[in-house]
Amino acid sequence: DIDGKKDIRAALAAERKFFLSHPAYRHMADRMGTPHLQKVLNQQLTNHIRDTLPSLRSKLQSQLLSLEKEVEEYKNFRPDDPTRKTKALLQMVQQFAVDFEKRIEGSGDQVDTLELSGGARINRIFHERFPFELVKMEFDEKDLRREISYAIKNIHGIRTGLFTPDLAFEAIVKKQVVKLKEPCLKCVDLVIQELINTVRQCTSKLGSYPRLREETERIVTTYIREREGKTKDQILLLIDIELSYINTNHEDFIGFANAQQRSTQANKKRAIPNQVIRRGWLTINNISIMKGGSKEYWFILTAESLSWYKDEEEKEKKYMLPLDNLKIRDVEKGFMSNKHVFAIFNTEQRNVYKDLRQIELACDSQEDVDS
């Protein structure tokens, strides 16, 4: 039709005649041809505009309010003012300080609902990651008993003693106290990293002034690193203080007089559920399809066990796994999976869960794995 320079009306009429006369298209001729295609495309365009317009309108209004707020800041701005550069510099530095405080302290009108802020992440390090690092400091009871026995015999030397010497007790206790250094220093490293990340996020508003942004980051980061060194020095000093004097008169110490009473109380306390370290959703990854396949459960980690429930209401418990002789290791992600996977296994080569030698758990982010 185009090559023959046929009129548009004649072309449409010929198209219509073709669909009406052809046996394969005759029964649906009203849904064939250019007019119907035009009608369908117009309807799709109308639907798209109707679906998109509200969000576009909201976005434009948000941008307009942001611009109006920015214009308001320059309401009294005078280009001929010789001190305008100094004022602008002070204003941006003060805004950086306000933004940093809001992210750490959690104050402010605007609250981020998409991710945790710096302060919330630091809170998680103190109350979830640090207790978990302490729990990971496992010790073998047999090895500990052997060390105690050797310490007592070495202190007695050639003599045979009637009582356990204090030096043996102090030697073993000090060895355990020293183990606190690593998780404490690791906690400081994690907090410092979050502070530096927060600084970088707050300086993003200075993107129009690259040199100012770079210098601000350098000064604040340098100060944080200086505080890091002093913080670690104080932690090491505190541990050294604990090592220098073991207070056997402390009320938490089980002495000779109240050993039986304290032991009885301790046994009663063990019956009470211990403190929860972390709650959250995890997927059990390595259950066969015949037994239900991978499924998501609500997990609760304590210092002594790992339990999972049907949902967060914690009414229907599926299983409780004691943490004795259990360790974790990383597992490579599947080809089509975006989840991060780790495995829990028994160091004595026993089954961990039913007939499984290890149980593979999957979560959404590496941060969840670490915590």
Beta strands, then each sheet from edge to edge (+ up, - down):
strand 1: 276-284
strand 2: 295-302
strand 3: 305-309
strand 4: 317-322
strand 5: 326-331
strand 6: 340-346
strand 7: 358-363
sheet 1: 4+ 3- 2+ 1- 7+ 6- 5+
end
